[in-house]
Amino acid sequence: MKEGTAIGDPWEGHNTSTGCLDWSPNAREIASGSQDGTIRRWNPDTGRQIAPPIETGHYWVYIIKYSPQDDNFASGGGDNMIRVWSKNGELLIKIEGHEHWVNSLCWSKDGTHIFSGSGDAIIRKWRSIDGKEVAALQSHTDTVTSLCLSPDKCYPVSASTDFSVRIWNIKTNQLVGDPLLHDDQVFALAISPDGKYIASAGSDTQIYMWSLEAALKQAGNKSDVKLKASLDTFAFPPSHFLTRDALEMYVNFVRASSSAHVHP
């Protein structure tokens, strides 16, 4: 099979635009969310739906995230709400609090908390068991577009259309260090599996690589990794998905530096 070729036929079911996807932690299913307001779950081997579609009530499903324990999943959407679902498709919790759409979510590693980002520029931290708000993390001045948590469980990281990436302390819920700055809106965010690097990208046609350790200590200068188009999503690949040559290039690309930004 040639690289870049599709495996099997397209999966069909949604009635309009599909805006988000997430793999279950055990890799046995994929969930998709759509402008049609439904979540559909798929067998990745067969491409068939494994359960009836979930009518979420979101109007538009912007984000889906499985819990690390793989016992349920959360969704956010155009109705400004978060919903937590069982693996049977049962609505467990409906969470209200944001004043704009919810388009980014991440779970704490133990599954006890959910972080949400919204068009209201606020990151909110919720107890996953009952939906009670624990904290509101405020520093961004525009839409929070992406959230992820460092592998050591200590630092939620957020991206925003205010041209910045920001790092937070999960215990104090306070901003850590200075914002990491882009020249335009930031939509895509990922942390390397070893927790050493943050990658961010957006409308300024560049990928920025940051040393997390250095970023916690000082303000970061922008890197100079240019792309041909804007990005709105990406992720670090596990090493076993890379060829030896590609892995070597990747390691060279993200080698450590004394400042927050990492040069290729």
Summary of the structure (lengths in Angstrom):
residues: 264
radius of gyration: 18.3
end to end distance: 31.0
largest distance: 51.7
contacts: 859
relative contact order: 0.08
helix: 6%
strand: 41%
